[in-house]
Amino acid sequence: MPVSPYVAGLRAHVGHELLLLPGASAVVRDDRGRILLCRRSDDGTWGLPAGAIDPGEQPADAVLREIFEETGVVAEVERVGGVGTHRVVYPNGDVCEYLTVWFRCRAVGGEARVNDDESLEVAWFDPADLPALNPRTRLRVDTTVAAEGPAWFARPGEHGTVPDRPAS
């Protein structure tokens, strides 16, 4: 996966040690209600368009940039879906704890395609026929089903893995 110049600079100082990084991801729906997914080039799993928030960038701007960079789709933000943390250990040994804001977005233009080297495939899926998704991605999809709704967040004392509960 390509690394932003900001993260590359941090890695030059800390090596593989834990970094806390801000991120944004999107559950993008088209006019038919289908969800946009990317099959990742690093592990072959399906997931949401996502990426790091650059210094000085607002999360909503970052997510729209990431959607287009990864998929060629132009979108607009409808609402915040939630916020949470998750840890990733990459094959090269880098450890990151992401603080991610995810959004419900609507496609307004462009054409879904592989638009960078982060994905092997980009495709629209009917919500009733989604491929296997990890629990974190499933939570993000589930918390953005409704066009209106509360943002999800881990309640005080909820640590570790993502809880298996939808937005309340």
HUVEN-V775144 format. One record per helix or strand of 3 or more residues. SS is the DSSP state (@ for helix, = for strand). FROM is the first residue (numbers start at 1). LEN is the number of residues. If there is no record, write none. Layout:
ss=SS from=FROM len=LEN
ss=SS from=FROM len=LEN
//
This chain:
ss=@ from=5 len=10
ss== from=19 len=11
ss== from=35 len=6
ss== from=49 len=4
ss=@ from=59 len=13
ss== from=73 len=17
ss== from=95 len=16
ss== from=119 len=7
ss=@ from=127 len=3
ss=@ from=135 len=8
//
